[in-house]
Amino acid sequence: MQDMKPEDLASDNYQDTSLKYFDGSERRILYTEIETEFPDGCLIVSRTDLEGNITHVNKSFVVMSGFEEDELIGQPHCILRHPEMPPAAFSDLWKTVSSQKKWHGYVKNLRKDGGFYWVYATVIPNIRNGEIISYTSVRRKPSAKKVAECIELYPTLF
Ligand SMILES: Cc1cc2nc3c(=O)[nH]c(=O)nc-3n(C[C@H](O)[C@H](O)[C@H](O)COP(=O)(O)O)c2cc1C
């Protein structure tokens, strides 16, 4: 994954940090306070392989993330990881889905332009003959009340 670049951002008013990923790689992250509201009735859908690399996205994924489809396919899902998301949420996600169960949670995702959008995500392991062959994630509009609770809770989980 490439470092984020100031010229891709929607605003000059951003914070500059870096994130370290599960594979040990690091990336410069630039993020702003600009929220993209989740539209009513919209569903963001993606599929990943067993390593978490994106293999399929729908149109809403492209619109909400600000990336082009060909910038997403083949990339790890952590391309959307926001620095304010506690790592414990993702360890719980991977622990749950790799034991063949569904995971639900509220996620603050990072856009290509440094902005963010909150989702309520359901991650489903796709199982054939008792083996996981891929994962599907469906994101819905989150309730404002739950997002407000996460804004209080997540900083305490670091
Ligand atoms: C199907 C699926 C969907 C995922 N969707 C997201 C997502 O929307 N945003 C996100 O930050 N991580 C998502 N993840 C988790 C990432 O794979 C990754 O664990 C997370 O971004 C944290 O990065 P790290 O594991 O490199 O620390 C998803 C994982 C799976 C299996």
PDBQT file of the ligand as one rigid body, heavy atoms in Angstrom, charges set to zero:
ROOT
HETATM    1  C1  LIG A 201     -14.419  -9.354   4.679  1.00  0.00    +0.000 C 
HETATM    2  C2  LIG A 201     -13.576  -8.382   5.484  1.00  0.00    +0.000 A 
HETATM    3  C3  LIG A 201     -13.909  -7.046   5.462  1.00  0.00    +0.000 A 
HETATM    4  C4  LIG A 201     -13.152  -6.104   6.163  1.00  0.00    +0.000 A 
HETATM    5  N1  LIG A 201     -13.516  -4.797   6.090  1.00  0.00    +0.000 NA
HETATM    6  C5  LIG A 201     -12.750  -3.873   6.706  1.00  0.00    +0.000 A 
HETATM    7  C6  LIG A 201     -13.102  -2.494   6.600  1.00  0.00    +0.000 A 
HETATM    8  O1  LIG A 201     -14.108  -2.110   6.000  1.00  0.00    +0.000 OA
HETATM    9  N2  LIG A 201     -12.295  -1.592   7.218  1.00  0.00    +0.000 N 
HETATM   10  C7  LIG A 201     -11.187  -1.969   7.918  1.00  0.00    +0.000 A 
HETATM   11  O2  LIG A 201     -10.483  -1.089   8.435  1.00  0.00    +0.000 OA
HETATM   12  N3  LIG A 201     -10.849  -3.274   8.041  1.00  0.00    +0.000 NA
HETATM   13  C8  LIG A 201     -11.610  -4.225   7.458  1.00  0.00    +0.000 A 
HETATM   14  N4  LIG A 201     -11.272  -5.552   7.577  1.00  0.00    +0.000 N 
HETATM   15  C9  LIG A 201     -10.143  -5.895   8.459  1.00  0.00    +0.000 C 
HETATM   16  C10 LIG A 201      -8.809  -5.752   7.773  1.00  0.00    +0.000 C 
HETATM   17  O3  LIG A 201      -8.527  -6.966   7.080  1.00  0.00    +0.000 OA
HETATM   18  C11 LIG A 201      -7.669  -5.498   8.792  1.00  0.00    +0.000 C 
HETATM   19  O4  LIG A 201      -7.594  -6.524   9.735  1.00  0.00    +0.000 OA
HETATM   20  C12 LIG A 201      -7.857  -4.160   9.557  1.00  0.00    +0.000 C 
HETATM   21  O5  LIG A 201      -8.016  -3.082   8.668  1.00  0.00    +0.000 OA
HETATM   22  C13 LIG A 201      -6.677  -3.838  10.481  1.00  0.00    +0.000 C 
HETATM   23  O6  LIG A 201      -5.470  -3.885   9.822  1.00  0.00    +0.000 OA
HETATM   24  P1  LIG A 201      -4.305  -4.859  10.298  1.00  0.00    +0.000 P 
HETATM   25  O7  LIG A 201      -4.941  -6.218  10.480  1.00  0.00    +0.000 OA
HETATM   26  O8  LIG A 201      -3.288  -4.815   9.224  1.00  0.00    +0.000 OA
HETATM   27  O9  LIG A 201      -3.802  -4.296  11.586  1.00  0.00    +0.000 OA
HETATM   28  C14 LIG A 201     -12.018  -6.526   6.915  1.00  0.00    +0.000 A 
HETATM   29  C15 LIG A 201     -11.693  -7.885   6.945  1.00  0.00    +0.000 A 
HETATM   30  C16 LIG A 201     -12.465  -8.809   6.260  1.00  0.00    +0.000 A 
HETATM   31  C17 LIG A 201     -12.121 -10.274   6.324  1.00  0.00    +0.000 C 
ENDROOT
TORSDOF 0
